[in-house]
């Protein structure tokens, strides 16, 4: 019995070490240096507020439907270091957030995104994501997420109510808002 208990403890320790290595991704004891959308934490670019993309408010009067939500962290995130060790092309960051109604703060969906570091990894990442809006359907996203707090990615499709969806999703990391502009 004592030997079996020791084996179980050793196996659990190895599993914990592997999970810790994947989550830390070689980013050091403090964890990954990335926030949502693969943005570098503490980056001078991210702090400037610069963006060539229009805000959702600037598109308010254009044709189409605009769905606005607040992103709330779930704490579900991981940085995967694919080698060489440290931040390099091909590494990726995965996160999941809740989508909240901006008026009522009701939990109305979730957003799951994977961003892959590209050449010039400190400047931008390529992201794919899916927004799941409860009882309405899914909206798929793809695009380059520059290391700025305001940017847009393409809406590439959807399901149910959003079948065949096209348009742009505008992200504002300063206000934690995302607006889906469907055309």
N, C-alpha and C positions, 0 to 999 in steps of 0.2 A: 504494500500500500504506500509506504514511504517513497519507494522508487517511482511509482506511478505519479505521485504528487509532484515530485521533483521534475519529472519529464514534462508534465503539464505546465509548470512554472517556467521552465526553459523555453518551451514552445511559445507561450504567451509573451515572454520577453523578446524573443526573436521577431514575432509578429509586430509588437509595439515598436521595435527599432525600425523595421521596414516601413511601417506607416509613417513614423516620424521623419524618415529620410525623404519619402515622397513629398510630404507636406512642406518640409523645410526647403526641399529642392536645392540644397547647397547654398541657400541664401544667408546662412549664418544663424546664430543662436536667436536672433531677434525675429526670424521668420522672413517671408518674402517682402521685397521692397515695392510691391505692386498693390494697387487698390482696384476697385471695380473697373472693368473695361480695359484692364492691362495698364492703367496709368501708373507711372512711377510715383511713389509716395514722396512728397517733399521736392518735386521737380520744380525748377524755376519756370519752365513752360506752363506747367499745370497751374501755377499760381498767377500767371499773368492775365488770365481771362480772355486771351486772344482767341478768336475764331473767325474764320471766313464764312461759316455757315449761318444762315438766318435762324432766329429763334422761332419757337412755335407761335409766339405772340405776333411776330412779323408776318406769319402766314395765315393768321386768323381769318382774314377776309377772302382768301382764295377758295376755289371750288374744292369740294371733298369733305370728308369727315375727319375731325380731330378728336382723338381720345387722349386725355391727359391723366397721368398717374404719378404718384410719389413712390420712389424706390426706397425700400427699407431693408437694411442688411439682415440676413438670417444667420450670419456667421459661417455659412457654408461656403468655403473657398479653399482652393489649393493651388500651389505653384508647382509645376512639374518641370524639373531640370533634365533635359534630354542629353546633355553633354555638348560640348565640354562643360566642366563644372563652372557654375556661375551663370549669369545672364548671357544668353547667346541665341542666335537664330534657331528657331524650332522649339524653344521652350514655350510652355503655355501656362496660362492662368485660367482657372475655372471658378465661377462664382454663381450663386443663386440668391435672388432677392425677392421679397414680397412686393406686390404691386398694391398700393392703397389708393382708394378714392380720395382725391385731394380735399373734398368738402367734408366728408364724414369720417375719413381715416379708416373706413371699412376695408378689410382684406379682400380684394376682388380678383387676385391672380398671383402669378409668379413669373419671374424672369430668370432663365438659365442661359449663361453665356460662356463661351470658350474663346479666349483671345490668344493668338499665337504671335510670338515676337518675330519680327521680320528684320531685314537689313536696316540698320539705323534703329535698333531695338529701343533706344531711349526716346525716339521720336514718335513712334506709332506701333500699333499692332493690328493684325487682321482678326476680326471677330465674327463669329457665327452665334446666333442665339434664337431662342424661342420664348415668346411671351404666351403664357397660358392664361386666358381670361375665363374664369369660372362660368360654366353654362353658356358660353358664347363661342369659344373656339380658340385656335392658336394663331399667332402671327409670327412668321419667321423673319429673321433679320440677318444681314450680312454686310460687311464693309470694313473700311479702315477707320480705326479709332485713334486719331492723333492725340498726343499728350497735352490736350487742352481741355478745360472743363466743359466747353460747349462744342458739340459736333453732331453730325448726322450720319446715319447708316441707312442702307436701302431696306425697304420692306420687300421681301422676295416672294411672299405667298402666305397662305393661311389655310385654315380648315373651318368647317361649319359656317358661321356667320361671316367669316373673313376669307372664304374660299376665293382664290384668285386675286387676293389683295396685292396691291402695289402702292408705292409711295415712299415716304421717308419717315424714319424715327429720329426725333431730335432729343438728344440727351444733354442735360445740364447738371453736371456733378456738383456745382456750387449749391443749387437748390434741391438736388436729389430728385429732379423731375424728369420724366420721359413723356414725350408727346408723339403719338402715332398719327401721322398725317396720311390718311388713306385717300387715294385718288382713283 
